[in-house]
Amino acid sequence: MAISKDLIRGHIDTIILNILNQSDSYGYQVGKSARILSQNQYDLNEATLYTAFRRLEKSGDITSYWGDETQGARRKYYKITPAGQAHLTHAIAEWAFAKNVISQLITGTIAEGEES
């Protein structure tokens, strides 16, 4: 079963921040890391990835710099900022709360006498 892109859409920034919180990285590698983390269940396409990089850089959550490649093309690397780390911490807390609420809404039952 493949995961719906609609379910992931609102979490792209958090996914990228999590990956960059582990180490600075460049676009292709961030996409590859997302595939690895999802056990090949999700593919972060290039257009979505670079749109998110621009948004995160504009908001101050990440910065970019050019790598010093000795072979091949020069790569643009992305690095999480302290503001990005704070954003990530907040997003993880929000996700944990939302995950529990959504789970209850989808699978929970109302016990007799609980109606309001």
C-alpha positions as CSV (number, residue, x, y, z in Angstrom):
1,M,0.0,0.0,0.0
2,A,1.3,3.4,-0.9
3,I,0.9,6.4,1.4
4,S,-1.3,9.2,0.1
5,K,0.6,12.4,-0.9
6,D,-2.2,14.3,0.7
7,L,-1.4,12.8,4.1
8,I,2.2,13.9,3.8
9,R,1.7,17.3,2.1
10,G,1.5,19.3,5.3
11,H,4.6,17.7,6.8
12,I,7.1,18.2,4.0
13,D,8.9,21.0,5.9
14,T,9.1,18.9,9.1
15,I,10.5,16.0,7.1
16,I,13.2,18.2,5.5
17,L,14.0,19.8,8.9
18,N,14.4,16.4,10.5
19,I,16.8,15.2,7.8
20,L,18.8,18.5,7.9
21,N,18.9,18.3,11.7
22,Q,20.9,15.1,11.3
23,S,23.4,16.7,8.9
24,D,23.8,19.3,6.2
25,S,22.8,17.9,2.9
26,Y,22.0,18.7,-0.7
27,G,18.8,18.2,-2.7
28,Y,19.3,14.8,-4.1
29,Q,20.6,13.4,-0.8
30,V,17.6,14.9,1.1
31,G,15.2,13.1,-1.3
32,K,17.2,9.9,-1.0
33,S,17.1,10.2,2.8
34,A,13.3,10.6,2.7
35,R,13.0,7.4,0.7
36,I,15.3,5.6,3.2
37,L,13.4,6.9,6.2
38,S,10.0,5.8,4.6
39,Q,11.4,2.4,3.6
40,N,10.7,3.3,0.0
41,Q,7.1,4.1,0.7
42,Y,7.4,7.8,-0.1
43,D,9.2,9.7,-2.9
44,L,9.8,13.4,-2.3
45,N,9.8,14.8,-5.8
46,E,12.3,17.4,-6.9
47,A,9.8,20.2,-7.5
48,T,8.2,19.8,-4.0
49,L,11.7,19.6,-2.5
50,Y,13.1,22.8,-4.0
51,T,9.9,24.7,-3.3
52,A,10.2,23.7,0.3
53,F,13.9,24.7,0.4
54,R,13.0,28.2,-0.8
55,R,10.1,28.5,1.7
56,L,12.3,27.2,4.6
57,E,15.2,29.5,3.6
58,K,12.9,32.5,3.3
59,S,11.4,31.8,6.8
60,G,14.9,31.5,8.3
61,D,14.6,27.8,9.2
62,I,17.5,26.8,6.9
63,T,20.4,28.4,5.2
64,S,22.3,27.3,2.1
65,Y,25.9,27.4,1.0
66,W,27.9,26.1,-2.0
67,G,29.9,23.0,-1.4
68,D,33.6,22.7,-2.4
69,E,33.3,19.7,-4.8
70,T,36.6,18.5,-6.2
71,Q,34.8,16.2,-8.7
72,G,31.6,16.8,-10.6
73,A,29.3,19.8,-10.2
74,R,29.3,22.1,-7.2
75,R,26.4,21.3,-4.9
76,K,24.2,23.7,-2.9
77,Y,24.0,22.4,0.6
78,Y,21.3,23.2,3.2
79,K,21.8,23.6,6.9
80,I,19.2,23.9,9.6
81,T,19.3,27.1,11.8
82,P,18.5,27.4,15.5
83,A,15.1,28.8,14.4
84,G,14.6,25.7,12.2
85,Q,15.5,23.4,15.2
86,A,12.9,25.2,17.3
87,H,10.4,24.9,14.5
88,L,11.2,21.1,14.2
89,T,10.8,20.6,18.0
90,H,7.4,22.4,17.9
91,A,6.2,20.5,14.8
92,I,7.2,17.1,16.4
93,A,5.1,18.0,19.5
94,E,2.2,19.1,17.3
95,W,2.5,15.8,15.3
96,A,2.4,13.6,18.4
97,F,-0.7,15.4,19.7
98,A,-2.5,15.4,16.3
99,K,-1.6,11.7,15.7
100,N,-3.3,10.7,19.0
101,V,-6.4,12.9,18.3
102,I,-6.8,11.6,14.7
103,S,-6.3,8.0,15.9
104,Q,-9.2,8.5,18.4
105,L,-11.4,10.2,15.7
106,I,-10.8,7.4,13.2
107,T,-10.8,4.3,15.4
108,G,-12.3,5.4,18.7
109,T,-15.8,4.6,20.0
110,I,-18.1,6.7,22.1
111,A,-18.9,4.8,25.4
112,E,-22.5,4.9,26.6
113,G,-23.1,8.1,28.6
114,E,-20.3,10.1,27.0
115,E,-22.5,12.0,24.5
116,S,-22.5,15.7,25.1
